[in-house]
Amino acid sequence: KISKSTAVGKMKRLSGRFAICCALAPTSTSCAFQFSPPAFSPQHRRGVGTDKARESISRGTYSNSRTGRLFVLEPSSLLEALEGSHLAIGAAIDSIGQDQAEALAGPFFGASLLPYIAFLYLLNVKENECPKGVVVGFATCLLFVFLTIPAAIAAKLLYGVSLADSDWLHGSAESLLTVTNLVTVVAFRQALNSKERGDIDAPVSSLSYAPMVYLVAGLTVLAGITAIYPALASPEVHTPYLGGFMDLNKDFVTWGRPEPENALTVATWIIHWTSLIEFLVAMGFAWRWADISGNQKWKGITWGLLPLHSSGITACAYHILYNGVPLMLPLQALLTCVGNITAAYAAYRLAISNGWESPYPNIPFLPAVETDPEEDNVTEEFSSLIGFEDLGDALAKDNDYTFLLKLFGGCAILSYAVKYGELLVDFPFEPSLGLGVTFVVLPSALNAFKWYKRSQDPSFEGWF
């Protein structure tokens, strides 16, 4: 039973075969589909009482002894009703606010914790001979997660906003993710360079956790200072991270639309882009490690990490749209959960391929033995630049310091281009879920297709 005031379109008779009912209420959307044989009165089946039926329909109701009051569409009204249902769904999506989106994201983030711990455990089994510093790098992500929680609570309690809308808290928290990926990249890079040079002794970071643990500790203290120092000065909700020292003077920026108050500073953008690119470099290192170690299952690690990279893309897309599409948050959480599961499964396949024996060999979807002769054939990689993931190869002659300097310099240029270039276009100021999803799907699909092509043809040169 739907009142005329809330009906999307005028419902009329379509046929005795099925009926579609759609309504848009102030706070909810409802659509009912009923497929059944004609349930009208015998008189109506014989064509008797048609005028009375039309009169009843014109009032927005149709009497039915078995189902009660029913709205029925005729073909001329079907398009109108479908358009109305589309608008209803759109209105329902638009009505989802920040708090609701965060509530939807919470269970996915919570469910992703155990798979990630499993990934760390399986990656670190002795049979894999994974460089110790790489394990420390991936494990530091847990530090980022746990230290981000108080920052998010502070943003909500102090200002009533999400963490992403308070730049000084946001930048300080996200810097820990940059630390995670930076340590992973540096440790992987040191191990790869040592193997390729044929060094007799492996680097200390490959044999011991200590060097990278000390590096993490130092960088974490530095990140903490960037949060504690402004906290002592009674910061406001949109106080810029690091004082916005890298931002252009507002009087200088005379082009495009005015920037929203919750726009990221250049420094915060650099943190996001470096995290994204560092992770892609780490994926490339895992791919190269497959050839150096002689076990092609390491390439499965690259594939397993792919949804996590898409999760990072989602975060950047969300900020490009000035945090205007709350449903991007549960999408990011979903990708994080899926990525942790696929990463754990890839690490499991790697471990059993190296001779590790599972303590639970009878789990149906986890093979006890991993054998794939075709994958075990090592394919020689060409040295051509294929994408960001090969920055480690392209800058192999640089030491760790110049490598990181060039990486951060390139990300700084990208950050300026995004922050001030998007003021010249309209779409960031007119955000939509479809646009946000497009920003995630397209680069993710290209990235996945690039790895697929590279697995088939090592000489393939990708697009980014």
FIGUDO-936287 format. One record per residue (C-alpha): residue number from 1; residue in one letter; z, y, x. Coordinates in steps of 0.5 Angstrom, whole numbers, plus 500, padded with zeros to 3 digits. Example, Ala and Ser with C-alpha at 12.3 -4.5 7.8 and 13.67 -1.06 7.14 Angstrom:
residues 2
(1 a (516 491 525)),
(2 s (514 498 527)),
end
This chain:
residues 464
(1 k (500 500 500)),
(2 i (498 506 503)),
(3 s (498 513 500)),
(4 k (492 518 500)),
(5 s (496 523 504)),
(6 t (496 519 510)),
(7 a (489 515 509)),
(8 v (484 516 515)),
(9 g (478 515 510)),
(10 k (477 514 503)),
(11 m (477 507 502)),
(12 k (472 504 497)),
(13 r (469 497 496)),
(14 l (465 493 501)),
(15 s (465 486 499)),
(16 g (469 481 496)),
(17 r (469 477 503)),
(18 f (474 482 507)),
(19 a (478 488 507)),
(20 i (480 493 512)),
(21 c (486 498 511)),
(22 c (487 503 516)),
(23 a (492 509 516)),
(24 l (494 514 520)),
(25 a (502 516 519)),
(26 p (505 522 523)),
(27 t (509 517 527)),
(28 s (505 511 528)),
(29 t (498 508 527)),
(30 s (497 501 522)),
(31 c (491 497 521)),
(32 a (491 491 517)),
(33 f (485 486 517)),
(34 q (485 481 511)),
(35 f (479 476 511)),
(36 s (479 472 504)),
(37 p (475 470 498)),
(38 p (475 475 492)),
(39 a (481 475 489)),
(40 f (479 480 483)),
(41 s (480 479 476)),
(42 p (475 474 472)),
(43 q (472 480 469)),
(44 h (470 484 475)),
(45 r (467 477 478)),
(46 r (462 478 471)),
(47 g (461 485 472)),
(48 v (466 487 467)),
(49 g (470 493 468)),
(50 t (466 496 473)),
(51 d (467 503 471)),
(52 k (475 502 471)),
(53 a (475 499 478)),
(54 r (471 505 480)),
(55 e (476 509 477)),
(56 s (481 506 480)),
(57 i (478 506 487)),
(58 s (477 514 486)),
(59 r (484 514 485)),
(60 g (485 511 492)),
(61 t (488 504 489)),
(62 y (485 498 487)),
(63 s (489 493 482)),
(64 n (489 486 485)),
(65 s (493 481 481)),
(66 r (494 477 488)),
(67 t (495 482 493)),
(68 g (497 488 490)),
(69 r (494 495 491)),
(70 l (488 494 496)),
(71 f (484 499 500)),
(72 v (477 496 500)),
(73 l (471 499 504)),
(74 e (464 500 502)),
(75 p (458 500 508)),
(76 s (457 508 508)),
(77 s (465 509 509)),
(78 l (465 503 514)),
(79 l (463 508 520)),
(80 e (468 513 517)),
(81 a (474 508 517)),
(82 l (472 506 524)),
(83 e (472 513 527)),
(84 g (479 514 524)),
(85 s (482 508 527)),
(86 h (479 510 534)),
(87 l (482 517 533)),
(88 a (489 514 530)),
(89 i (489 510 537)),
(90 g (487 516 541)),
(91 a (493 519 537)),
(92 a (498 514 539)),
(93 i (496 514 546)),
(94 d (497 521 546)),
(95 s (503 521 543)),
(96 i (506 517 549)),
(97 g (511 521 553)),
(98 q (513 521 560)),
(99 d (520 517 558)),
(100 q (516 512 554)),
(101 a (511 511 559)),
(102 e (517 510 564)),
(103 a (520 505 560)),
(104 l (514 501 559)),
(105 a (513 501 567)),
(106 g (520 499 568)),
(107 p (520 492 567)),
(108 f (513 491 571)),
(109 f (517 494 577)),
(110 g (523 490 576)),
(111 a (519 483 575)),
(112 s (515 485 582)),
(113 l (521 485 586)),
(114 l (522 477 587)),
(115 p (515 476 588)),
(116 y (515 481 594)),
(117 i (521 478 597)),
(118 a (517 471 597)),
(119 f (511 474 600)),
(120 l (516 477 606)),
(121 y (519 470 606)),
(122 l (513 466 607)),
(123 l (509 471 611)),
(124 n (515 470 616)),
(125 v (515 463 617)),
(126 k (515 461 624)),
(127 e (508 457 623)),
(128 n (505 463 621)),
(129 e (506 466 628)),
(130 c (506 473 624)),
(131 p (508 479 629)),
(132 k (515 481 628)),
(133 g (514 488 627)),
(134 v (509 487 622)),
(135 v (514 483 618)),
(136 v (519 489 619)),
(137 g (513 494 616)),
(138 f (512 490 610)),
(139 a (520 489 609)),
(140 t (521 497 610)),
(141 c (517 497 603)),
(142 l (524 495 600)),
(143 l (528 500 603)),
(144 f (523 505 600)),
(145 v (524 502 593)),
(146 f (531 502 594)),
(147 l (532 509 596)),
(148 t (527 512 591)),
(149 i (532 510 586)),
(150 p (537 516 587)),
(151 a (531 521 588)),
(152 a (529 519 581)),
(153 i (536 519 578)),
(154 a (537 526 581)),
(155 a (530 529 579)),
(156 k (532 527 572)),
(157 l (539 529 572)),
(158 l (538 535 575)),
(159 y (532 538 572)),
(160 g (530 533 566)),
(161 v (523 531 570)),
(162 s (520 525 573)),
(163 l (520 524 580)),
(164 a (513 526 581)),
(165 d (514 533 578)),
(166 s (519 535 583)),
(167 d (516 536 589)),
(168 w (521 537 594)),
(169 l (525 530 592)),
(170 h (518 527 591)),
(171 g (515 528 598)),
(172 s (522 526 601)),
(173 a (522 519 597)),
(174 e (514 518 598)),
(175 s (515 519 606)),
(176 l (519 513 606)),
(177 l (512 509 604)),
(178 t (508 512 609)),
(179 v (514 510 614)),
(180 t (513 503 611)),
(181 n (505 503 612)),
(182 l (505 506 619)),
(183 v (510 501 622)),
(184 t (506 496 619)),
(185 v (499 499 622)),
(186 v (502 500 629)),
(187 a (505 493 630)),
(188 f (499 490 628)),
(189 r (495 494 632)),
(190 q (499 493 638)),
(191 a (499 485 637)),
(192 l (491 485 636)),
(193 n (490 490 642)),
(194 s (494 485 646)),
(195 k (490 479 643)),
(196 e (483 482 645)),
(197 r (485 484 652)),
(198 g (487 477 653)),
(199 d (494 479 655)),
(200 i (499 473 658)),
(201 d (505 476 655)),
(202 a (505 479 648)),
(203 p (508 486 646)),
(204 v (515 486 645)),
(205 s (514 488 637)),
(206 s (510 482 636)),
(207 l (516 477 639)),
(208 s (522 481 637)),
(209 y (524 485 630)),
(210 a (528 490 634)),
(211 p (523 495 636)),
(212 m (520 497 629)),
(213 v (527 496 626)),
(214 y (529 502 631)),
(215 l (523 506 629)),
(216 v (524 505 622)),
(217 a (531 507 623)),
(218 g (529 514 626)),
(219 l (524 515 621)),
(220 t (528 514 615)),
(221 v (533 519 618)),
(222 l (528 524 619)),
(223 a (526 523 612)),
(224 g (533 524 609)),
(225 i (534 530 613)),
(226 t (528 533 609)),
(227 a (531 531 603)),
(228 i (538 533 605)),
(229 y (537 540 608)),
(230 p (533 543 602)),
(231 a (539 540 597)),
(232 l (544 544 601)),
(233 a (540 550 599)),
(234 s (540 549 591)),
(235 p (533 548 590)),
(236 e (529 549 584)),
(237 v (525 543 580)),
(238 h (519 546 583)),
(239 t (521 547 590)),
(240 p (516 545 595)),
(241 y (517 540 600)),
(242 l (518 542 607)),
(243 g (518 549 604)),
(244 g (510 548 603)),
(245 f (509 551 610)),
(246 m (502 548 610)),
(247 d (500 551 603)),
(248 l (495 557 603)),
(249 n (498 563 601)),
(250 k (497 564 593)),
(251 d (494 571 594)),
(252 f (489 568 599)),
(253 v (487 562 593)),
(254 t (482 567 589)),
(255 w (478 561 586)),
(256 g (478 557 580)),
(257 r (484 556 575)),
(258 p (491 557 577)),
(259 e (495 551 580)),
(260 p (500 548 575)),
(261 e (507 549 577)),
(262 n (508 541 578)),
(263 a (502 541 583)),
(264 l (503 537 590)),
(265 t (504 541 596)),
(266 v (499 539 602)),
(267 a (505 536 606)),
(268 t (506 531 600)),
(269 w (499 530 599)),
(270 i (498 528 606)),
(271 i (504 523 605)),
(272 h (500 520 599)),
(273 w (493 520 603)),
(274 t (496 517 609)),
(275 s (500 511 606)),
(276 l (493 509 602)),
(277 i (489 509 608)),
(278 e (494 506 613)),
(279 f (495 500 608)),
(280 l (487 500 608)),
(281 v (487 499 615)),
(282 a (493 494 615)),
(283 m (488 490 610)),
(284 g (483 491 615)),
(285 f (488 488 621)),
(286 a (489 482 617)),
(287 w (482 481 616)),
(288 r (481 481 624)),
(289 w (487 477 625)),
(290 a (484 471 622)),
(291 d (478 471 627)),
(292 i (483 472 633)),
(293 s (488 467 630)),
(294 g (483 462 628)),
(295 n (486 461 621)),
(296 q (481 464 616)),
(297 k (487 464 611)),
(298 w (489 471 614)),
(299 k (483 474 610)),
(300 g (487 471 604)),
(301 i (492 476 605)),
(302 t (487 482 605)),
(303 w (485 479 598)),
(304 g (492 479 596)),
(305 l (494 486 598)),
(306 l (488 489 594)),
(307 p (492 490 587)),
(308 l (497 494 591)),
(309 h (492 498 594)),
(310 s (489 499 587)),
(311 s (496 501 585)),
(312 g (496 507 591)),
(313 i (490 509 588)),
(314 t (493 510 581)),
(315 a (499 514 584)),
(316 c (494 519 587)),
(317 a (489 519 581)),
(318 y (495 521 577)),
(319 h (497 526 581)),
(320 i (490 529 581)),
(321 l (491 530 574)),
(322 y (497 534 575)),
(323 n (501 528 572)),
(324 g (498 529 565)),
(325 v (497 522 563)),
(326 p (503 518 563)),
(327 l (500 511 561)),
(328 m (498 511 569)),
(329 l (505 510 570)),
(330 p (505 503 567)),
(331 l (498 501 570)),
(332 q (501 503 577)),
(333 a (507 498 575)),
(334 l (503 493 573)),
(335 l (498 493 579)),
(336 t (504 493 583)),
(337 c (507 487 580)),
(338 v (500 483 580)),
(339 g (499 485 587)),
(340 n (506 482 589)),
(341 i (504 476 586)),
(342 t (497 475 589)),
(343 a (500 477 596)),
(344 a (506 472 595)),
(345 y (501 466 593)),
(346 a (496 468 599)),
(347 a (502 468 604)),
(348 y (504 461 601)),
(349 r (497 459 602)),
(350 l (497 461 609)),
(351 a (504 458 611)),
(352 i (502 451 608)),
(353 s (495 452 612)),
(354 n (499 453 618)),
(355 g (503 446 617)),
(356 w (509 449 613)),
(357 e (512 444 608)),
(358 s (514 447 602)),
(359 p (521 445 599)),
(360 y (518 444 592)),
(361 p (512 440 593)),
(362 n (511 438 586)),
(363 i (510 445 583)),
(364 p (503 444 579)),
(365 f (500 451 581)),
(366 l (502 451 588)),
(367 p (498 446 593)),
(368 a (502 442 597)),
(369 v (496 442 602)),
(370 e (491 447 604)),
(371 t (485 445 606)),
(372 d (478 448 606)),
(373 p (473 446 612)),
(374 e (468 452 610)),
(375 e (474 457 611)),
(376 d (476 455 617)),
(377 n (469 457 620)),
(378 v (471 463 624)),
(379 t (465 468 623)),
(380 e (464 473 629)),
(381 e (465 480 626)),
(382 f (460 486 628)),
(383 s (463 492 631)),
(384 s (460 497 626)),
(385 l (464 502 622)),
(386 i (465 499 615)),
(387 g (470 503 612)),
(388 f (477 506 613)),
(389 e (480 499 614)),
(390 d (476 499 621)),
(391 l (479 506 623)),
(392 g (483 501 628)),
(393 d (477 498 631)),
(394 a (474 505 631)),
(395 l (480 508 635)),
(396 a (482 502 639)),
(397 k (481 506 645)),
(398 d (486 511 643)),
(399 n (494 510 644)),
(400 d (498 509 639)),
(401 y (500 517 639)),
(402 t (493 519 639)),
(403 f (491 514 634)),
(404 l (496 517 629)),
(405 l (495 524 630)),
(406 k (487 523 628)),
(407 l (489 519 622)),
(408 f (494 524 620)),
(409 g (489 530 622)),
(410 g (484 527 617)),
(411 c (488 526 612)),
(412 a (490 533 612)),
(413 i (483 535 611)),
(414 l (482 531 605)),
(415 s (489 534 602)),
(416 y (486 541 603)),
(417 a (480 539 600)),
(418 v (483 535 594)),
(419 k (489 540 593)),
(420 y (484 547 593)),
(421 g (478 544 591)),
(422 e (480 541 584)),
(423 l (481 548 582)),
(424 l (474 549 581)),
(425 v (473 543 576)),
(426 d (475 542 569)),
(427 f (477 535 569)),
(428 p (484 535 572)),
(429 f (486 540 567)),
(430 e (483 536 561)),
(431 p (486 529 563)),
(432 s (485 523 559)),
(433 l (487 516 560)),
(434 g (479 514 560)),
(435 l (478 519 566)),
(436 g (485 516 570)),
(437 v (483 509 569)),
(438 t (476 511 572)),
(439 f (479 514 578)),
(440 v (482 507 579)),
(441 v (477 502 577)),
(442 l (471 505 581)),
(443 p (474 505 588)),
(444 s (478 499 587)),
(445 a (471 495 585)),
(446 l (467 498 590)),
(447 n (473 496 595)),
(448 a (473 489 592)),
(449 f (466 488 593)),
(450 k (466 491 600)),
(451 w (470 485 602)),
(452 y (466 480 598)),
(453 k (460 482 602)),
(454 r (463 483 608)),
(455 s (466 475 607)),
(456 q (458 473 606)),
(457 d (455 478 611)),
(458 p (459 481 617)),
(459 s (454 486 619)),
(460 f (455 489 612)),
(461 e (456 496 612)),
(462 g (460 499 606)),
(463 w (461 506 603)),
(464 f (468 508 605)),
end
